[in-house]
């Protein structure tokens, strides 16, 4: 994404960025498989694959929908 900073600087904006840290993915998966995390509470919304667009809308408005994780079941 390109920003025209010469037009935005006067608006006193704060721009933050972030990346997903994949270094802890292995530990997270082990914790999930060992039952150490309450997965039923983390996956708040479940959809079938043919409801993909609705799932995306829920994820897009996660705060309003109170969605933590959206699960799409392909089967």
C-alpha positions as CSV (number, residue, x, y, z in Angstrom):
1,X,0.0,0.0,0.0
2,X,1.3,3.4,-0.8
3,X,0.7,6.4,1.4
4,X,0.8,10.0,0.3
5,X,2.6,11.2,3.5
6,X,2.7,14.8,2.3
7,X,-1.1,14.8,2.5
8,X,-1.5,12.7,5.6
9,X,1.1,14.2,8.0
10,X,-1.2,17.1,9.0
11,X,-3.9,14.7,10.1
12,X,-1.9,13.5,13.1
13,X,-2.4,9.8,12.2
14,X,-0.8,6.9,13.9
15,X,0.1,4.1,11.5
16,X,1.1,0.7,13.0
17,X,2.0,-2.5,11.2
18,X,2.7,-6.0,12.3
19,X,3.6,-9.4,11.1
20,X,2.5,-12.8,12.3
21,X,5.3,-14.4,14.3
22,X,5.5,-17.9,13.1
23,X,8.4,-18.8,15.5
24,X,5.9,-20.0,18.1
25,X,3.5,-21.9,15.7
26,X,4.9,-25.3,16.7
27,X,4.5,-24.6,20.4
28,X,1.0,-23.3,19.8
29,X,0.0,-26.5,17.8
30,X,1.4,-28.7,20.5
31,X,-0.5,-26.8,23.2
32,X,-3.7,-27.2,21.1
33,X,-3.2,-30.9,20.6
34,X,-2.4,-31.5,24.3
35,X,-5.7,-29.9,25.3
36,X,-4.0,-27.0,27.1
37,X,-6.0,-24.3,25.3
38,X,-9.8,-24.0,25.4
39,X,-10.3,-24.5,21.7
40,X,-14.1,-24.6,22.0
41,X,-13.9,-21.0,23.3
42,X,-11.4,-19.7,20.8
43,X,-13.3,-20.9,17.7
44,X,-16.3,-18.8,18.1
45,X,-18.0,-19.2,14.7
46,X,-18.3,-22.2,12.4
47,X,-19.4,-22.3,8.8
48,X,-19.7,-24.8,6.0
49,X,-17.6,-24.2,2.9
50,X,-20.6,-23.0,0.9
51,X,-21.0,-20.2,3.5
52,X,-17.5,-18.9,2.8
53,X,-18.7,-15.4,2.0
54,X,-20.7,-15.1,5.2
55,X,-17.7,-16.4,7.2
56,X,-15.5,-13.7,5.6
57,X,-18.0,-11.0,6.5
58,X,-18.1,-12.2,10.1
59,X,-14.3,-12.2,10.2
60,X,-14.2,-8.8,8.6
61,X,-16.4,-7.4,11.3
62,X,-14.9,-9.5,14.1
63,X,-15.3,-6.9,16.8
64,X,-19.0,-6.4,16.1
65,X,-19.6,-10.1,15.7
66,X,-17.5,-11.0,18.8
67,X,-15.5,-13.4,16.6
68,X,-12.1,-14.6,17.8
69,X,-11.6,-17.4,15.2
70,X,-13.8,-18.4,12.3
71,X,-13.7,-22.0,11.3
72,X,-14.7,-23.1,7.7
73,X,-15.4,-26.8,7.4
74,X,-14.5,-28.0,4.0
75,X,-16.2,-31.5,4.4
